Amino acid sequence: MSVLARLALLFVIVPLLELALLIEIGQVVGFLPTMALVVLTGVSGAWLARLEGLRTLLKLREDLARGHLPGQAIMDGMSILVGGVLLLTPGILTDLVGFSLLLPPTRRAIQRRVRESLEQRIQDGAMEMTVLGSRSWATGPPEGSPLEDSGDELN
């Protein structure tokens, strides 16, 4: 799918579908219950995003304190951020995806699919990865880094 098609999907088609769904729900249950649903998903989504975000932050700190790369915690943090933004956007479809990104079991399944898709695109040559730097932080900060001589630690 081309970049232009993806942008059209994101900024035109999804909002139109969301609007149509909200209108349909409004006709079935009424205006006020529909607005209450939108507000309820936004508030509950913000609460859940905060809860999961704090849990992920603690995991990140724990990984760093142990000297491990916090790869999963970073992926969780990005997923929670995207999920929270989607929940603040009025709509049913965005709420479903947003809640899916906030709940750990569905978040892991989505992350696994995204990772597999990226790996496939790299293998097919549709995407290239460039890695900058060759030194590992596992043994300490890089030479010349502001942290090298300061005695500061990463926790």
C-alpha positions as CSV (number, residue, x, y, z in Angstrom):
1,M,0.0,0.0,0.0
2,S,1.5,3.4,-1.0
3,V,2.2,6.1,1.5
4,L,-0.6,8.3,-0.1
5,A,-3.1,5.5,0.3
6,R,-2.2,5.0,3.9
7,L,-2.5,8.7,4.6
8,A,-5.9,8.7,2.9
9,L,-7.0,5.8,5.0
10,L,-5.7,7.5,8.2
11,F,-7.1,11.0,7.7
12,V,-10.2,10.5,5.5
13,I,-11.6,7.0,5.6
14,V,-11.2,6.2,9.3
15,P,-12.8,9.5,10.5
16,L,-15.7,9.0,8.0
17,L,-16.2,5.4,9.3
18,E,-16.1,6.7,12.9
19,L,-18.6,9.4,12.2
20,A,-21.0,6.9,10.5
21,L,-20.7,4.5,13.4
22,L,-21.4,7.3,16.0
23,I,-24.4,8.4,14.0
24,E,-25.8,4.9,13.8
25,I,-25.2,4.3,17.5
26,G,-26.8,7.7,18.2
27,Q,-29.9,6.7,16.2
28,V,-30.2,3.4,18.1
29,V,-29.5,4.5,21.7
30,G,-29.9,8.3,21.5
31,F,-27.7,11.3,21.6
32,L,-26.9,11.5,25.3
33,P,-26.0,7.8,25.8
34,T,-23.7,8.1,22.7
35,M,-22.0,11.2,24.1
36,A,-21.7,9.4,27.5
37,L,-20.1,6.5,25.7
38,V,-17.5,8.7,24.1
39,V,-16.7,10.5,27.4
40,L,-16.6,7.2,29.3
41,T,-14.1,5.6,26.9
42,G,-12.0,8.7,27.0
43,V,-11.9,8.9,30.8
44,S,-11.4,5.2,31.3
45,G,-8.8,5.1,28.6
46,A,-6.8,7.9,30.2
47,W,-7.0,6.1,33.6
48,L,-5.9,2.8,32.0
49,A,-3.1,4.5,30.0
50,R,-1.8,6.1,33.2
51,L,-1.9,2.8,35.1
52,E,-0.2,0.9,32.4
53,G,2.3,3.7,31.8
54,L,3.4,3.8,35.4
55,R,3.7,0.0,35.3
56,T,5.9,0.2,32.2
57,L,8.0,3.0,33.7
58,L,8.7,0.8,36.7
59,K,9.7,-2.0,34.4
60,L,12.0,0.3,32.4
61,R,13.7,1.5,35.6
62,E,14.0,-2.1,36.8
63,D,15.6,-3.2,33.5
64,L,18.1,-0.3,33.6
65,A,19.0,-0.9,37.2
66,R,19.8,-4.5,36.3
67,G,21.9,-3.4,33.3
68,H,19.4,-4.9,30.8
69,L,18.3,-3.2,27.6
70,P,14.7,-2.2,28.2
71,G,13.4,-3.3,24.7
72,Q,10.0,-4.7,25.8
73,A,9.4,-1.7,28.1
74,I,10.1,0.7,25.3
75,M,7.8,-1.1,23.0
76,D,5.1,-1.2,25.7
77,G,5.6,2.6,26.3
78,M,5.1,3.4,22.6
79,S,2.1,1.1,22.5
80,I,0.5,2.8,25.5
81,L,1.2,6.2,24.1
82,V,-0.5,5.4,20.8
83,G,-3.3,3.6,22.6
84,G,-3.9,6.6,24.9
85,V,-4.0,9.0,21.9
86,L,-6.5,6.7,20.1
87,L,-8.7,6.6,23.1
88,L,-8.8,10.4,23.4
89,T,-10.0,10.5,19.7
90,P,-13.7,10.2,19.6
91,G,-14.9,7.1,17.9
92,I,-15.6,3.4,18.2
93,L,-12.9,1.9,16.0
94,T,-10.1,4.1,17.5
95,D,-11.4,3.1,21.0
96,L,-11.2,-0.6,20.1
97,V,-7.6,-0.3,18.8
98,G,-6.7,2.0,21.7
99,F,-8.0,-0.4,24.4
100,S,-6.2,-3.3,22.5
101,L,-2.9,-1.4,22.8
102,L,-3.4,-0.8,26.6
103,L,-4.3,-4.3,27.6
104,P,-1.1,-6.4,28.0
105,P,-2.4,-9.6,26.2
106,T,-3.7,-7.9,23.1
107,R,-0.8,-5.4,23.2
108,R,1.7,-8.3,23.0
109,A,-0.2,-9.9,20.1
110,I,-0.2,-6.6,18.2
111,Q,3.5,-6.0,18.9
112,R,4.3,-9.5,17.7
113,R,2.4,-8.9,14.4
114,V,4.1,-5.5,13.9
115,R,7.5,-7.1,14.6
116,E,6.9,-9.9,12.2
117,S,5.7,-7.5,9.5
118,L,8.8,-5.3,9.9
119,E,11.1,-8.3,9.8
120,Q,9.4,-9.5,6.6
121,R,9.7,-6.1,5.0
122,I,13.4,-6.0,5.9
123,Q,13.9,-9.5,4.4
124,D,12.1,-8.5,1.2
125,G,14.2,-5.4,0.8
126,A,11.3,-3.1,1.2
127,M,12.8,-1.5,4.2
128,E,16.4,-0.9,5.3
129,M,17.8,-0.5,8.8
130,T,20.8,1.6,9.5
131,V,22.5,1.3,12.9
132,L,24.7,4.2,14.1
133,G,27.5,3.6,16.4
134,S,29.4,0.4,17.2
135,R,29.9,0.5,20.9
136,S,27.8,-1.3,23.5
137,W,26.5,0.6,26.5
138,A,26.6,-2.7,28.4
139,T,30.1,-2.0,29.6
140,G,29.5,1.7,30.3
141,P,29.0,5.0,28.5
142,P,30.8,5.7,25.2
143,E,34.2,7.4,25.4
144,G,33.9,11.1,25.4
145,S,30.3,10.9,26.7
146,P,29.3,13.5,29.3
147,L,28.5,10.5,31.6
148,E,32.0,9.0,31.2
149,D,33.9,11.1,33.7
150,S,31.0,12.4,35.8
151,G,30.5,9.2,37.8
152,D,26.8,9.4,37.1
153,E,25.0,6.1,36.7
154,L,22.0,5.3,34.5
155,N,19.5,4.5,37.3
